[in-house]
């Protein structure tokens, strides 16, 4: 566990992504880590203009010096951790006044969030969710881009808005994937109401619904109790290759060059989300394709 003298150093190095894997794991044990991660997620979602941070910070400190001394114990304890993080002090101030709370998962990352009412949300790789925390008690609504699994506490209507459609429940477990023209919902417990293209559909436990642009919506039955990706396995059943390749890219921070490949070819299969070599071999051997990887490990070229 970190001691007080190391806190500022770890925070500064964490912000600049300079921690080793071992140091990062140690820093995640810090009691304030979740607060830092939450703020940084919101900061990364902001579109900010360049300005003289040191100048603005100096002015802010001058104006706020006396007032900060009179704040409650919680505020005095929280802000000193950011004393060495001058480069983001002003940004944090903007974040605190932003009504929306945002979370974003990186390549190959799963991000678990406990929502204000105790409901749970787990983001799959390269996904973003945002909601108004102040209004959450009266309006349990969030916006999702990407894929997430939800365990919703019973209560008022819980709504997930996506670019492809809206999902509403009272209390249930379900998975949503909404990326570009791909829209899929699977219900694991309770009931889910889907509004899509002005049509409404009800899913019960063990039912799935999928719509891909320019194709007929599809429904199916399943027996799984949770999405496979929660166990680090991506699964596909009759899915066009372009979505399989996209998932590989998002799990492993890759670019797959697909010249002369029919990306509408239907694929059924799985690959692990925690072993890149096995994942690539599994997918491409199934397809009978040869491939090579660039020296930096970031580009896959199909041959």
N, C-alpha and C positions, 0 to 999 in steps of 0.2 A: 504493500500500500504506500502511496506517496506521502511525504511529510510536507509541512507548510512551505519550507524553503525551496522545494522542488516544483511546487504547483505551477508557479508562473512560467518557469522554464519549459515544463512539459506542455503547458497550454500554448505558449508561443511556437514551439516546435511542431505541435499538432496542427495548429492553424496553417503553418507553412508546409505541412505534409513531410516533415523531416524525421518522424519517429520510425525506429525499426519496428518489425513485427512484434518483437518481445516487449518493447517499450509501449507500443500501442495497446497491447493486451493489459499491461499494468495500468496504463492511464484510464482504460475503460472501467477499472475498479474504483476509480475516484467517485466519491459521493455526489459530486456536481457534474459528472460526465454527461448524464442524460440531458441536463439543462444546456450544456455547451452544444451537444449534438443537435438538439432541437433548434437552438438559435442559428447555428450554422446552416441547417437545412433551409430555414427561412431566408437567410442571407443569400444563399446560392440561387434562390428562386426570384430574387429581386433584380430589376434592370436598372443599374445605377450609373450616373454620369461621373466622369473623372473630375476630381477636384483636389485641392491641397489639404490632405488629411491632417497633417501636423498643425497647420494654421487653424483649421476648424476645431481640432481637439484642444488646442491651447485656449481658444476662446470659450469653449464649452467648460473646461476646467475652471477658468476664471469666474464664470457666471455661477457655476454650481458648487463651488468649493464649500461655502458655508452651509448651504442647504443639505448637501450630502451628509455632513456631520450630524445633522439633526434627524436623519432618517431612522427608521426602525432597525433593530438588530439584523433582520434578514437582509435588508438592502445593504447595510454596511459590510456584512459578511460576503455577499454575492459579488459586488462590483470590484473589490480589490483584486480578485483573480484576473481581471481584465486590464490591470494597470499596465502591464507590459505589452498589451495587444493594441497599441495606439492605432495601428493601421485599420482596425475594424471598429473602433469605439463609436464613431459617428454612425456607421452602418447598423450597429446594434441598437442605437437610439431610434433609428428609422424603423427597424424591425419591431421594436416594442410598441410602436404606435400603428403598426399594420394590423388591421382587424383579422386577417387570415393567418392561420397556422399552416405551414406547409412541410411536407416530408418527402424526401427523394432518395431512392435506392440507387446504388451505383451498379456497374457491371458485376455480374455474378454475386450480387449481394441480396440477402433477405433482410428486411427491416420490420421488426415487430413494434407496434405502437398500441398502447392502452389509451382509448379515447376517453373524454371527460366523464362519460356515464358508466365507464367500466367495460364497455364493449371492446373487442379486440380486433385489430387489423394487422395483417402481415403483407407487406409489399414484396412482390417478386422483383427480379432484377430490372433496372432501368424503368422504374415506375414512380409516379408522383401523385400524391393525394393532398388536398387542402380543404380546410373548413374554418368557419368562424367560431372560435372557441368561446367567445363571450356570449354568443347567442345559441350555443349548443343545447342548453337545457330546454329551450323553447323550440328549437329547430335542428333536429339531428340530420343534417344534410352535409354531404361532402362531395367533392369533385375528384374523379379518378382518371388518370391517363396511364395506361399500362395494365398490370394485373395485380389483384389483391384477393386475399381470403379474409372473410369476416365472420366473427362470432358475436352476434348482436344480443345485448341484454334486452329483455322484454321491457316495453314502455311505449312511448309515442312513436309515430312513424319514423323509420330510419330510411333515408334515401341516398342512393349513390348516383350522381349525375356523371355521364360520360358523353363524349362526342357522338357516340352511336345510339345511345338510348338511356333510359332511366330505370333503375331498379329500386323497388320499395318493399320494406318488410316491417314487421312489428318486433319480431325476435326470432332469430334463426341462424343457421350457418350456411354460407354460400361463397362461391368464387366468381369473380368477374374479371374478364379479360377484354379490354377495349383498346385496340391499336389500329390507327388508320381505318381501313375498311373491314377489320376483323372484330366481331362482337360475339362473345361466348359467356354464358352463365350456367353454372352447375349448382344445384341446391342439395345440401347435405342434411339439412334438418329444417322442419317447419315448412313455410310457404314463401315463395318469392313472386312478386308482381313485376313484370317487365313491360315497359312502354317503349316500343320500337317502331319507327315509321308510322306513327299515329295508330298503331295496333297494340292491344294489350294481351299479354299471355301470362297465365299462372303456372308456376312450376312447383311441384311438391318434392319431397325428399327422394333422391334417387333419379331425378330427371335433369336433363341438360337441354340447352337451347343454343344454337349457333346460327349466325348469319354472316355471310361473306358477300361483299359487293358483287352484284350481277349473278348471284346464285339464289336458289330457293332456300328459305330458312329450314334448318334441320333440327329435329328433336330426337332424343335417345334416352335409354335407361342405363343406369350403371349401379354398381354395388360398392364402390369405394366409400370410405368414411371421411377422407380428407383428400385434397389435391395432391398429386404425386410430387409436385415441385417442393412441397414442404419437407419432403424426405430426400431432397436433392436429386430428383429424377424428373426430367421433362418427358411427357408422354404425348403422343399424337395418334389420332385415329382418323384416317381419311382426310388428311390436311394437305393443302398445296405446299410444295417444297419451299416456296418463298417465305412462309411463316416458320418452317422448321429452321431454315438458314438464319432467319432473323433472331430466333431464340438462341441459336448457337452464338451469334454475334453478341447478344446481350449478356449471356452467361459468362463468356470468356473474353470480352473486349476484342473481338476480331472483326476483320472485314473479309467477306467471302466474295471473290471475283467469280461471277457466274456467266461468263461469255458463252453463248451458244448452248445454254442450259434451259430446258423447258421448265420454268418455275411453277407452272400449273400442274405438274406431275403430282399425283396424289401419293402421300406417304403415310404409312402406319408403322409406329415403332417408338422406341425410347432411347434416351441417352443420359448419362450421369452429368450432374451439374458441378461436380467437384473433381473431375479428372479430364482435362482437355484432350489428351492423347486418346484415351478410350472413347470419349464422346465423338471425336472426329472419325476414328476408325469404325465405330459402330454405325454412324450415319452413312458414310461414303462407301463402306464395304457392302452395306445393304443395297445401296443404289448401284453398285458395280462401277463406281467412279474412282479414278486415281486423283491424287492431290499432292501438293507440296506446300510447305510453310516457309514464309520469309525468315530471314535471319533474326529479326527482332521478335518473331513469334506473333505478329499482329495481323498478318495477311495470309489467307488461304487461297491458293490458286488451283482451280480444278483443271485437270489435264485431259 
